[in-house]
């Protein structure tokens, strides 16, 4: 299905003025015939005027007004005739009907949010104008061409190591081909939402939550350091490409995809926190030990260089042991002063 843009129909104002002028002319002719004017043609004039007054309003159905970044897909007796794009006042065949199967679909996205929550005052006001609002909603078949943001609900997915992870994404998208969006899929908004869920699961299963050894995330057979937490830009780009490959046939363009939420699932979050704490403690201990060994080496070298005292191997070992205990201990050292001889 190829999109056909009707760009030569911006004559709505002319048709509106012409229709109103014909209504005025019909009324004037009826009054003139009632006053005895045109006696020869009076029956024909009256008949034509009455028919026009009864059926002329049909032309008003062909008047269409579009705002910027809006489109209207038109069909005539089931056949696709074209799409109106761009702001303006249009006139089309009055018997054309507009089609938008996703007109009543509400997703958690910008400009299209229906949370169902509100105050009692808001509910009362909405109930007072319920019938009118419903009619407006049902008659609104325009397709928005603006960039919209879809926030899908958080999903629980297992990463490549089998750890359950909760992740959420925001997808910026827009309609670029109205004919494909309307006729190639049943409901392009629901179709997009399902493809976002599927693409998110497919990509997340490739990556570990954090950097892991012997994990290939690029598919080249070489282990790398890719992870959901550390490679969020790369992961988001792969999710965007995955979604785009699925929704191109629906006339949609995925502009950008971003990870908005990433965390371990609640059932393993506490265990993973302990694991991270243990890793941090081990790294800190390694740093302390490395520093303590360096300080001990420096102390022994300075003592030997300055000939402050001569120590045998046993005394050096005792000194090293004492220094390491002091430098690596969690609590302040309490030294014991030897007031006697060294040996």
ABEGO torsion letter per residue (X at the ends): XBBBBBAAABAAAAAAAAAAAAAAAAAAAAAAAAAGBGAAAAAAAAAAAAAAAAAAAAAAAABBBBBBGBBBBBBBGGBBAEBBBEBEBBBBBAABBBBBAAAABBBBBBGABBAGBEBAAAAAAAAAAAAAAAAAAAABABBBABBBBBBBBBBBBBBAAGBBBBBBBBBBBBBABAAAAAAABABAAAAAAAAAAAAAAAAAAABBABBBBGBBAAGAGBBBABBAAAAAAAAAAAAAAAAAAAAAAAGBBBABBBBABBBBBAAAAAAAAAAAAAAAAAAAAAAAAAAAAAAAAAAAAAAAAAGABBBBAAAAAAAAAAAAAAAABABBBBBBBBABBAX
